[in-house]
Amino acid sequence: MRFNSLQNPTPSAAPNRFVLLEHRWNGVHWDLMLEAGDRLRTWALTHLPVPGINIGATSLPDHRVVYLDYEGPISNDRGTVLRIDRGTYHPILWTEDRVVIQLFGDQVIGEAELVRLGDRGWRFRIGNLI
């Protein structure tokens, strides 16, 4: 395993948490948030995750951990969020350009990967990683 302690989660006895939120603002997208210490590493997904399908993703600024439990309106008229799933995750590989995690949610379960595609954003995939 490789971890960057400045940006990414570190192995610990306590499991890291994640949340998947439907975010309605200027359309709809899904926010995948991974707990990394006192913040959430966040990616906006273009579609709800489906096993074996590549989904476009955009890296967003880190969010506050309050979003692990929050549903409702976002300040400054930035829409609303609805929790789709939550659970824990185990980081398998975490580098600047690739994140591989094992998700243990109520609905989303399995190995997932985020891969940076240069200036074209990221690709998210759960299950059947290639």
RAZIRA-V631441 format. One record per residue. N is the residue number from 1. SS is DSSP state (A for helix, B for strand, O for the rest). PHI is phi in degrees with one decimal (none if undefined). PSI is psi in radians with two decimals (999 if undefined). Layout:
n=[N;N]
ss=[SS;SS]
phi=[PHI;PHI]
psi=[PSI;PSI]
This chain:
n=[1;2;3;4;5;6;7;8;9;10;11;12;13;14;15;16;17;18;19;20;21;22;23;24;25;26;27;28;29;30;31;32;33;34;35;36;37;38;39;40;41;42;43;44;45;46;47;48;49;50;51;52;53;54;55;56;57;58;59;60;61;62;63;64;65;66;67;68;69;70;71;72;73;74;75;76;77;78;79;80;81;82;83;84;85;86;87;88;89;90;91;92;93;94;95;96;97;98;99;100;101;102;103;104;105;106;107;108;109;110;111;112;113;114;115;116;117;118;119;120;121;122;123;124;125;126;127;128;129;130]
ss=[O;O;O;O;O;O;O;O;O;O;O;O;O;O;O;B;B;B;B;B;B;B;B;B;O;O;O;B;B;B;B;B;B;B;B;B;O;O;B;B;B;B;B;B;B;O;O;O;O;O;O;O;O;O;B;B;B;B;B;B;B;B;B;B;A;A;A;A;O;O;O;B;B;O;O;O;O;O;O;B;B;B;B;B;B;B;B;B;B;B;B;B;B;B;O;O;O;B;B;B;B;B;B;B;B;O;O;O;B;B;B;B;B;B;B;B;O;A;A;A;O;B;B;B;B;B;O;O;O;O]
phi=[none;-124.1;-129.3;-102.6;-66.2;-79.6;-123.5;-127.0;-67.3;-112.4;-60.7;-150.9;-70.5;-81.3;-69.1;-76.7;-102.8;-138.2;-143.7;-119.6;-115.4;-83.9;-114.5;-96.7;-166.6;52.8;102.1;-137.6;-146.5;-120.3;-96.1;-96.1;-121.3;-114.7;-64.3;-139.6;71.3;-96.7;-145.9;-118.7;-70.9;-132.5;-129.1;-91.7;-98.6;-72.7;-138.6;-63.8;-57.3;-129.3;-55.3;79.2;-114.4;-74.3;-127.3;-67.8;-143.6;-126.5;-71.5;-113.4;-58.8;-58.5;-113.7;-74.9;-66.1;-57.3;-70.2;-62.8;-121.1;-91.1;-137.7;136.9;-71.1;-102.1;-58.4;60.0;55.0;-101.4;86.4;-134.6;-123.7;-129.6;-73.3;-94.6;-160.5;-156.8;172.9;-120.6;-143.5;-116.8;-73.9;-98.5;-145.3;-142.0;-123.2;-62.3;-112.3;-152.7;-127.4;-121.7;-136.3;-106.8;-96.6;-128.8;-100.5;-71.8;-121.4;-93.0;-134.9;138.6;-79.6;-127.3;-138.4;-116.5;-126.0;-73.9;-108.4;66.8;-80.7;-92.5;94.8;-130.3;-120.1;-112.1;-149.9;-120.9;71.8;48.7;-66.6;-122.2]
psi=[2.50;2.26;2.47;1.85;-0.29;-0.45;-0.32;2.89;2.67;2.61;2.41;3.00;-0.61;2.37;2.54;2.50;2.74;2.82;2.56;2.05;2.43;2.15;1.94;1.85;2.10;0.86;-2.66;2.47;3.05;2.24;2.07;2.09;2.19;2.16;2.26;1.49;-2.16;0.37;3.02;2.08;2.32;2.39;2.40;2.15;2.42;-0.43;2.78;2.33;2.34;2.27;2.35;0.10;2.32;2.34;2.37;2.53;2.65;2.25;2.29;2.86;2.71;2.57;2.87;2.59;-0.23;-0.46;-0.18;-0.49;-0.06;2.45;2.45;-2.84;2.59;2.44;2.81;0.59;0.76;0.55;-2.77;2.73;2.52;2.22;2.19;-0.68;2.80;2.81;-2.59;2.89;2.69;2.10;2.24;-0.80;2.32;1.81;3.13;-0.55;-0.07;2.31;2.17;2.20;2.74;2.08;2.42;1.31;-3.12;-0.55;-0.69;1.95;2.30;3.08;2.30;2.71;2.39;2.22;2.25;2.32;0.73;-2.38;0.08;0.15;-2.48;2.83;2.33;2.45;2.39;2.34;2.66;0.89;2.41;999]
